[in-house]
Amino acid sequence: MPSNPTSKDKKVQDDGKSWESPLESLRAQQYLIRNPNVKDPGYIRQKANKKLWVRERIAALLDPDSFNEVGSITGKPVSNEKGDLESFIPANAVIGWGRIRGRKVFITADDFSVRGGHADGGIAGKAQYGEVLASSVQTHTLTHDICIIDPCFENEGSAGQWPTSLHTLVSDLERKVRLLDGSSGGGSVATYLNIGATYIPGLAGLGRSMDAMAAVPVASALLGPVVGLAAAKAALSHFTVMVKGLSQLFAAGPPVVKQATFEDLSKEALGGWEIHATNGTIDNVATSELDAFQQIRTFLSYLPSSIFQLPPAISSSDSPTRREEDLISIIPRRRARPYDIRRLMRLIVDSDGNPYKNDTSFFEIGETWGRCIVTGFARLNGRPVGLLTSDCVVNGGAIDALGSQKAARFLNLCNHFSLPVLNLVDQPGFAIGSMAERTATIRHGASALAALYQASTPIYTIVIRRAFGVAGGAFADPDDGANIRVAWPSGDWGSLPLEGGIEAAYKRQLEAAGTPEAREKLMNELLQKFEDVRSPLKTAHKFGVEEIIDPRDTRPLVCDWVAHVYDHVLPQLLVRKQNAYSGDGRPLVGHGVKL
């Protein structure tokens, strides 16, 4: 990064020989841009709303002194009558390269203090540049007939080497982060007067945003009112985080909505966090801007820099052979009783602190929406995995429309970036009733089933309690036997839950019982009759479940599994992904087709 003068008035006499004088002019302009004008109304408004300035945000997100700006003097210099530089009106987007936890990332950050991020306060092409650059995969040709053993490890012989074109491709691909505030270069009617005409709106880089998502992780932080184009960018991300009480998201803001629908709403009532954190538009909620940045840093720490690399492993002080005594009794013997699924997960995954506290590697994604399903990232012996399970305290764990969307989105994310999935099954089936039908539960449920079945990333399934009906079958056997599946002794499964199934199968006998007491007695007799056959050991006798394990052995078993898939399975998946791309870098198959 170029050094700045101590003041904007510093000048170097042009000797006509060196380039020091032009460079000093460059530094003077950079100094004005990189230091806020505290008298500027836009900056004053930003601070009055208790928001960080754009460059404060970049500094808080990235590793110290790692930002290398692109387009550092994009904007309009303002000179006095003598031609001396007095001020500078920058473009309302700051872009460039940086590092997060030592790994390279491209960042685009909206400057709401300049025309609220609207297009008439920007310079054509700058906001789109980051989207184009992040998708530079499209400019390289891939080699299709080479075997890659494992690009993340040193290998001897030609089989372990990257092809030249692929090596170039991977070095150019980096993760992308957007800091959204305003319309992010979206349209404003004031632009019509500036250019003297109206125009047919273009995608403004959204096409390349989708290209970027096909190759690299994309994360977005919503740091103010995010509207129009910026809202679309937020949705076109692998991870979005919204700041409680600070950010809102909507297709059009309150003035436009009032004109169109006559609804007089505040920004918060129209698109605040309580709306979008529960409908699945955004993934996570942060308590502050700094919390949002930390969540993005954590999210990216589990993902590779591109789909052509393995997720990054780290060292862990937590023993892979740790056995937790509490796991033997964490599932209640009374089947109707709930338990804490997050505590169960914490006892299995890496914990370099205290596994009984929230001091583990588990990073939850989507906690506030689709709450019957729990998803997130974690590590097993330092290796990243995706975690998928149900929460029995929310509607008994039955999967509804939002839970189905959440599961499908998460599984597609893990599959896309080659994260193995630890699948803990306690699935009583699809939600039922009039509300379930109105919200198209079975339609969205089918998407979750398809995501499970079509996933090519390894899945380790543990049936910890229930697996009933179509949903239970899909979650408990996501690939018709191609992946590893075991069960705990608390397993309970079938086409229907036993209690409800008896009601259906013995309806006439129960109705003919005469009195409520007689009916209850008959029901208990039938339940007792079926109790013996519902034991998971009976299923194991017929090889209906491959193995029943001691819950205390769960961590050692899954740590051994994940070591195997990182060493032997995932590298081959990378080869297949490489071969699935055409000569121009575009995928030959979609997310829904196994690679």
C-alpha positions in Angstrom: 0.0 0.0 0.0 1.5 3.4 -0.9 2.6 5.6 1.9 0.6 8.8 2.6 2.0 12.3 3.2 1.6 13.8 6.6 -0.7 16.4 5.1 -2.5 17.0 1.9 -0.5 20.2 1.2 2.8 18.4 0.9 4.2 19.0 -2.6 7.3 17.9 -4.5 8.8 20.1 -7.1 8.7 18.4 -10.5 12.2 18.2 -11.8 11.2 16.9 -15.1 13.4 13.8 -14.7 11.8 11.4 -12.2 8.3 10.4 -11.5 8.3 11.5 -7.9 6.0 14.5 -8.5 3.2 12.5 -10.2 3.5 9.9 -7.4 3.2 12.6 -4.8 0.0 13.8 -6.5 -1.3 10.2 -6.3 -0.4 10.0 -2.6 -2.1 13.3 -1.9 -5.4 12.1 -3.5 -5.1 8.7 -1.6 -4.6 10.6 1.6 -7.8 12.6 1.1 -9.8 9.5 0.2 -8.5 7.3 3.0 -9.1 9.8 5.8 -12.7 10.8 6.5 -13.9 14.4 6.0 -15.6 14.8 9.4 -17.5 17.8 8.1 -19.1 15.8 5.2 -22.9 15.4 5.7 -22.7 11.8 4.6 -20.0 10.9 7.1 -21.8 12.8 9.8 -25.0 10.8 9.0 -23.1 7.6 9.1 -21.7 8.2 12.6 -25.0 9.6 13.8 -26.6 6.3 12.9 -23.8 4.5 15.0 -22.4 2.9 11.9 -18.7 2.3 11.1 -17.2 4.2 8.2 -16.5 2.0 5.2 -12.7 1.9 5.8 -13.2 1.2 9.5 -15.2 -1.8 8.4 -12.5 -3.1 6.1 -9.9 -2.7 8.8 -12.1 -4.5 11.3 -12.8 -7.4 9.0 -9.4 -8.1 7.5 -6.1 -9.1 9.0 -4.0 -6.0 10.0 -2.3 -4.2 7.1 -3.4 -6.8 4.6 -5.7 -4.6 2.4 -4.4 -3.8 -1.1 -6.9 -1.5 -2.7 -8.0 -1.6 -6.4 -9.2 1.7 -7.8 -7.7 3.8 -4.9 -8.3 7.1 -6.6 -11.6 6.4 -8.4 -13.7 9.5 -8.0 -13.6 13.2 -8.6 -10.7 15.4 -7.3 -11.8 19.0 -6.4 -9.3 21.8 -7.0 -9.3 25.5 -6.1 -8.8 28.3 -8.5 -5.0 27.9 -8.4 -5.3 24.3 -9.3 -4.4 23.0 -5.9 -6.1 19.8 -4.7 -8.6 20.8 -2.0 -10.9 17.7 -1.6 -11.9 14.5 -3.2 -15.3 12.9 -3.9 -14.7 9.2 -3.9 -16.7 6.5 -5.6 -19.2 4.9 -3.2 -17.5 1.5 -3.5 -14.2 0.4 -2.0 -12.7 -2.8 -3.4 -9.5 -4.7 -3.1 -7.6 -7.7 -1.9 -7.0 -8.6 1.7 -6.5 -11.6 4.0 -8.7 -13.2 6.6 -6.8 -15.5 9.0 -3.9 -15.4 6.5 -6.0 -16.6 3.5 -6.6 -14.3 0.6 -10.0 -12.7 0.0 -11.5 -10.1 -2.4 -13.7 -7.5 -0.7 -16.2 -5.1 -2.0 -17.6 -2.5 0.5 -20.3 0.0 0.0 -19.8 3.6 1.2 -23.2 4.7 2.2 -21.9 8.2 3.0 -21.6 8.9 -0.7 -25.1 9.1 -2.2 -26.4 6.2 -0.2 -24.5 3.8 -2.4 -26.7 4.7 -5.5 -25.3 4.5 -9.0 -25.2 8.2 -9.5 -22.6 8.4 -6.7 -20.4 5.7 -8.2 -18.1 5.3 -11.1 -19.3 2.9 -13.8 -17.7 -0.5 -13.6 -16.1 -0.3 -10.1 -18.8 -2.0 -8.1 -19.0 -4.8 -10.8 -15.3 -5.3 -11.0 -15.1 -7.5 -7.9 -17.8 -9.8 -9.2 -16.0 -10.2 -12.5 -12.6 -10.8 -10.9 -13.9 -13.3 -8.4 -15.3 -15.4 -11.3 -12.1 -15.4 -13.3 -12.5 -19.2 -13.5 -14.3 -18.4 -16.7 -11.1 -17.2 -18.4 -9.1 -20.3 -18.0 -9.1 -23.7 -19.8 -9.1 -26.8 -17.7 -7.2 -30.0 -18.4 -9.6 -33.0 -18.4 -7.3 -36.0 -18.5 -5.1 -35.6 -15.5 -5.3 -37.4 -12.1 -5.0 -35.2 -9.1 -4.1 -37.2 -6.0 -4.4 -34.4 -3.5 -3.6 -30.7 -4.3 -3.3 -29.8 -0.6 -0.4 -32.1 0.0 3.0 -32.6 -1.6 3.0 -35.7 -3.8 5.8 -37.4 -5.7 5.4 -38.0 -9.4 3.3 -36.4 -12.1 0.0 -37.8 -10.7 0.3 -35.5 -7.7 0.9 -32.3 -9.7 -1.6 -29.7 -10.7 -1.9 -29.1 -14.5 -0.5 -25.8 -15.4 -3.8 -24.3 -16.4 -5.6 -25.5 -13.2 -2.8 -24.2 -11.0 -3.2 -20.8 -12.6 -7.0 -21.0 -12.2 -6.8 -21.9 -8.5 -4.2 -19.2 -7.8 -6.6 -16.6 -9.3 -9.7 -17.8 -7.4 -10.3 -16.3 -4.0 -13.1 -16.0 -1.5 -15.3 -13.0 -1.8 -16.8 -10.8 0.9 -19.4 -8.0 0.4 -20.1 -5.3 2.9 -23.5 -4.1 1.9 -24.9 -0.7 2.9 -27.5 1.0 0.7 -28.3 0.0 -2.9 -24.7 -1.1 -3.7 -24.6 0.7 -7.0 -28.3 0.3 -7.7 -30.3 2.8 -9.7 -31.5 6.2 -8.8 -33.8 8.5 -10.7 -31.2 11.3 -10.3 -29.0 9.3 -12.8 -31.5 10.0 -15.5 -30.8 13.8 -15.3 -27.1 13.2 -15.1 -27.0 11.2 -18.3 -29.8 12.9 -20.1 -31.8 9.8 -20.7 -33.4 6.8 -19.1 -32.1 3.3 -19.8 -33.0 -0.4 -19.8 -31.6 -1.7 -16.5 -28.9 -4.3 -16.8 -27.8 -7.0 -14.3 -25.0 -4.8 -13.0 -22.7 -7.7 -12.5 -25.2 -10.1 -11.0 -24.5 -12.6 -13.7 -20.9 -12.7 -12.7 -22.0 -12.9 -9.1 -23.6 -16.2 -10.0 -20.5 -17.3 -11.8 -18.4 -16.4 -8.7 -20.7 -18.5 -6.5 -20.1 -21.5 -8.7 -16.4 -21.4 -7.9 -15.6 -19.6 -4.7 -17.2 -18.9 -1.3 -19.2 -15.7 -1.2 -20.2 -14.1 2.1 -22.2 -10.8 2.6 -22.7 -8.6 5.7 -25.8 -6.4 5.7 -24.7 -3.2 7.5 -27.5 -0.8 6.9 -30.6 -0.5 4.7 -29.9 -3.0 1.9 -32.3 -2.3 -1.0 -32.8 -3.3 -4.7 -29.5 -4.4 -6.3 -27.9 -4.8 -2.9 -30.7 -7.1 -1.7 -30.2 -9.3 -4.8 -26.4 -9.4 -4.0 -27.2 -10.5 -0.4 -29.4 -13.3 -1.7 -26.7 -14.4 -4.1 -24.3 -15.4 -1.4 -23.4 -18.6 0.4 -23.6 -16.9 3.8 -25.4 -13.7 4.8 -25.4 -12.0 8.2 -27.6 -9.1 9.3 -26.9 -6.8 12.2 -29.8 -6.6 14.7 -31.3 -3.1 14.9 -28.9 -1.7 12.3 -29.7 -3.3 9.0 -32.8 -3.9 6.9 -33.4 -5.6 3.6 -36.1 -5.0 1.0 -36.7 -5.0 -2.7 -37.8 -1.4 -2.5 -37.7 1.0 0.4 -40.6 2.6 2.3 -41.2 5.6 0.0 -41.5 3.3 -3.1 -43.7 0.8 -1.2 -46.0 3.6 0.0 -46.5 4.8 -3.5 -47.1 1.3 -4.8 -49.1 -0.4 -2.1 -50.2 2.4 0.2 -48.4 0.8 3.1 -46.8 3.3 5.4 -44.0 1.3 7.0 -40.8 2.1 8.7 -37.6 0.4 7.4 -37.6 -2.0 10.4 -41.3 -2.9 9.9 -40.7 -3.5 6.2 -37.5 -5.5 6.3 -35.9 -5.7 9.7 -34.0 -8.6 11.1 -37.1 -10.1 12.8 -38.6 -10.6 9.4 -35.7 -11.9 7.4 -34.0 -13.9 10.2 -37.1 -16.1 10.4 -38.0 -16.5 6.7 -34.7 -17.7 5.5 -33.6 -14.7 3.4 -30.5 -14.3 5.6 -28.6 -17.0 7.5 -27.4 -15.4 10.7 -28.0 -12.4 13.0 -25.2 -10.4 14.6 -25.4 -8.1 17.6 -23.0 -5.6 16.1 -20.9 -4.9 13.0 -17.9 -6.4 14.7 -19.9 -9.5 15.5 -20.9 -9.8 11.8 -17.3 -9.6 10.7 -16.3 -12.3 13.2 -19.1 -14.6 11.9 -17.9 -14.1 8.3 -14.3 -14.9 9.4 -15.5 -18.0 11.1 -17.7 -19.1 8.2 -14.9 -18.8 5.7 -12.4 -20.6 8.0 -14.2 -23.9 7.3 -14.3 -23.5 3.5 -11.7 -23.9 0.8 -10.7 -21.0 -1.4 -12.4 -22.6 -4.4 -14.2 -25.8 -5.3 -10.9 -27.2 -6.6 -9.3 -27.3 -3.2 -9.9 -29.3 0.0 -11.4 -27.5 3.0 -8.5 -26.3 5.3 -7.6 -28.6 8.2 -6.0 -27.2 11.3 -4.3 -28.8 14.3 -6.5 -29.7 17.3 -5.5 -30.4 20.9 -8.7 -32.4 21.4 -8.1 -36.2 21.3 -9.8 -38.0 18.4 -10.3 -40.9 20.8 -12.1 -38.9 23.5 -15.2 -40.8 24.8 -17.9 -38.8 26.5 -19.7 -40.7 29.3 -22.7 -38.4 29.1 -23.6 -39.7 25.6 -24.8 -43.0 27.0 -27.7 -41.3 28.7 -28.3 -38.1 26.8 -31.2 -39.6 24.9 -34.1 -40.2 27.4 -35.5 -43.7 27.7 -39.0 -42.2 27.6 -39.3 -41.6 23.9 -41.6 -38.6 24.2 -39.1 -36.6 26.3 -36.9 -34.0 24.6 -33.2 -33.4 25.0 -30.6 -30.8 24.0 -29.3 -31.6 20.5 -26.7 -28.9 20.6 -25.2 -30.2 23.8 -25.1 -33.7 22.1 -23.3 -32.2 19.1 -20.8 -30.3 21.3 -19.8 -33.5 23.0 -18.8 -35.1 19.7 -17.0 -32.3 17.7 -13.6 -30.8 18.5 -13.4 -28.8 21.6 -10.1 -27.2 22.6 -11.8 -25.8 25.7 -14.6 -27.3 27.7 -17.1 -29.4 25.6 -19.7 -28.9 28.3 -19.8 -25.2 27.5 -20.3 -23.5 24.2 -16.5 -23.6 23.6 -16.4 -26.0 20.7 -15.7 -25.8 17.0 -19.5 -25.9 16.2 -20.6 -22.8 14.2 -24.3 -22.8 13.7 -25.9 -21.5 10.5 -29.5 -20.5 10.3 -30.4 -20.8 14.0 -33.3 -18.4 13.7 -35.2 -19.9 10.8 -36.3 -23.4 9.9 -35.7 -24.2 13.5 -36.8 -27.8 13.4 -33.5 -28.4 11.5 -30.1 -27.6 12.9 -27.2 -27.0 10.5 -23.6 -25.7 10.9 -19.9 -26.4 10.5 -17.6 -28.1 13.0 -14.2 -29.9 13.1 -13.4 -33.5 13.8 -9.7 -33.8 14.7 -9.1 -30.5 12.9 -10.9 -31.3 9.7 -14.0 -29.3 8.7 -17.4 -31.1 8.4 -21.0 -30.1 8.0 -23.4 -31.0 10.7 -27.1 -31.8 10.0 -29.7 -32.9 12.5 -33.2 -32.1 13.9 -34.3 -30.3 17.0 -36.8 -32.4 18.9 -37.9 -29.4 21.0 -39.3 -27.6 17.9 -42.5 -29.2 16.7 -41.2 -32.5 17.9 -38.5 -32.3 15.3 -40.9 -32.9 12.4 -39.5 -31.2 9.3 -41.7 -28.4 7.8 -41.4 -26.3 4.7 -38.7 -23.9 6.0 -36.8 -26.7 7.6 -36.8 -28.5 4.3 -35.5 -25.4 2.5 -32.8 -25.0 5.1 -31.7 -28.6 4.9 -31.5 -28.5 1.1 -29.6 -25.2 1.0 -27.1 -26.5 3.6 -26.5 -29.8 1.9 -26.0 -28.2 -1.4 -23.4 -25.8 0.2 -21.5 -28.7 1.7 -21.7 -30.7 -1.5 -20.5 -27.8 -3.6 -17.4 -27.2 -1.4 -16.7 -30.9 -0.6 -17.4 -30.7 3.1 -18.2 -34.2 4.5 -21.5 -34.3 6.4 -22.1 -35.8 9.8 -25.8 -36.6 9.7 -27.4 -37.2 13.2 -30.9 -38.5 12.5 -33.9 -38.0 14.9 -36.6 -37.5 12.3 -40.2 -38.3 13.1 -41.3 -37.4 9.5 -42.8 -34.5 7.6 -45.0 -31.9 9.5 -48.6 -32.6 9.0 -51.9 -30.6 9.3 -53.5 -27.7 7.4 -50.6 -25.3 7.9 -48.1 -27.9 6.6 -50.3 -28.3 3.5 -50.7 -24.5 2.9 -46.9 -24.0 3.1 -46.2 -26.8 0.5 -44.2 -28.9 3.0 -44.1 -31.9 0.7 -42.9 -29.8 -2.3 -40.0 -28.3 -0.2 -39.5 -31.6 1.5 -38.8 -33.2 -1.9 -36.0 -30.6 -2.4 -34.4 -31.7 0.8 -34.8 -35.4 -0.2 -33.2 -34.7 -3.6 -30.3 -32.8 -2.0 -29.6 -35.7 0.3 -29.8 -38.3 -2.5 -27.8 -36.3 -5.1 -25.0 -35.3 -2.7 -21.6 -36.7 -3.8 -19.8 -35.5 -0.7 -19.4 -38.3 1.9 -22.1 -38.6 4.5 -21.8 -40.4 7.9 -25.3 -41.1 9.2 -26.0 -42.0 12.8 -29.6 -42.7 13.7 -29.7 -41.4 17.2 -33.5 -41.8 17.8 -36.4 -41.7 15.3 -36.6 -42.4 11.6 -40.2 -42.5 10.4 -41.9 -42.3 7.0 -40.5 -40.8 3.8 -38.6 -38.1 5.6 -37.1 -40.5 8.1 -36.1 -42.8 5.3 -34.4 -40.0 3.3 -32.4 -38.8 6.3 -31.5 -42.2 7.6 -30.5 -43.6 4.2 -29.5 -40.5 2.1 -27.8 -42.5 -0.6 -29.4 -45.9 -0.7 -26.5 -47.6 1.1 -23.6 -45.9 -0.6 -22.4 -44.1 2.6 -21.7 -45.3 6.2 -24.7 -45.7 8.5 -24.8 -46.8 12.1 -27.4 -46.4 14.9 -27.5 -45.8 18.7 -29.4 -48.3 20.9 -32.0 -45.5 21.2 -33.0 -46.0 17.6 -36.7 -46.1 16.8 -37.9 -46.5 13.2 -40.6 -47.6 10.9 -43.1 -46.5 8.2 -45.1 -44.8 10.9 -44.5 -44.0 14.5 -45.8 -46.9 16.5 -48.4 -45.0 18.5 -50.0 -43.3 15.5 -49.6 -46.4 13.4 -51.6 -48.4 15.9 -54.3 -45.8 15.8 -54.6 -46.3 12.0 -54.1 -50.0 11.8 -56.5 -50.9 14.7 -59.0 -48.1 14.3 -62.1 -50.4 14.2 -61.1 -52.4 17.3 -60.3 -49.2 19.3 -63.6 -47.6 18.3 -65.5 -50.7 19.3 -64.0 -50.7 22.8 -67.1 -49.0 24.2 -65.6 -46.8 26.9 -62.6 -44.6 27.1 -61.2 -46.8 29.8 -61.6 -49.9 27.7 -60.1 -48.1 24.7 -57.0 -47.0 26.7 -56.6 -50.6 28.0 -56.7 -52.0 24.5 -54.2 -49.4 23.3 -51.8 -50.2 26.1 -52.1 -53.9 25.3 -51.3 -53.3 21.6 -48.4 -51.1 22.5 -46.9 -53.8 24.7 -47.4 -56.3 22.0 -45.4 -54.2 19.6 -42.8 -53.1 22.1 -40.5 -56.1 21.6 -40.4 -55.9 17.8 -39.5 -52.2 17.9 -36.1 -52.8 19.5 -33.3 -51.8 17.1 -31.5 -55.0 18.0 -34.4 -56.9 16.2 -33.6 -54.8 13.1 -29.9 -55.5 13.4 -30.7 -59.3 13.5 -32.0 -58.9 10.0 -29.2 -56.5 8.9 -31.8 -53.8 8.5 -29.3 -51.6 10.2 -25.6 -52.1 9.6 -24.3 -51.6 13.1 -25.4 -50.5 16.5 -22.7 -48.6 18.4 -22.0 -47.4 21.9 -22.8 -43.7 21.8 -19.6 -43.1 23.7 -17.6 -44.4 20.7 -19.2 -41.9 18.4 -16.3 -39.4 18.4 -13.5 -41.9 17.8 -15.5 -43.5 15.0 -16.3 -40.3 13.1 -12.8 -38.9 13.6 -11.4 -42.1 12.0 -14.0 -41.7 9.2 -13.2 -38.1 8.4 -9.5 -38.8 8.3 -10.2 -41.5 5.7 -12.4 -39.3 3.5 -9.9 -36.4 3.6 -7.1 -38.7 2.6 -8.7 -40.9 0.1 -12.2 -39.8 -1.0 -12.3 -36.0 -1.3 -9.2 -35.8 -3.5 -10.9 -38.0 -6.1 -14.1 -35.9 -5.9 -11.9 -32.9 -6.8 -10.8 -34.8 -9.9 -14.4 -35.4 -10.9 -15.2 -31.7 -10.3 -12.4 -30.7 -12.5 -13.6 -33.0 -15.3 -17.1 -31.7 -14.9 -16.0 -28.3 -16.2 -15.8 -27.5 -19.9 -13.0 -25.9 -21.7 -14.2 -22.4 -21.0 -14.5 -23.1 -17.2 -18.2 -23.4 -17.1 -19.8 -26.4 -15.3 -21.1 -29.1 -17.6 -23.5 -30.3 -14.8 -25.6 -28.4 -12.3 -25.7 -28.7 -8.5 -28.4 -31.4 -8.7 -26.3 -33.9 -10.7 -23.8 -36.1 -9.0 -20.2 -35.4 -10.1 
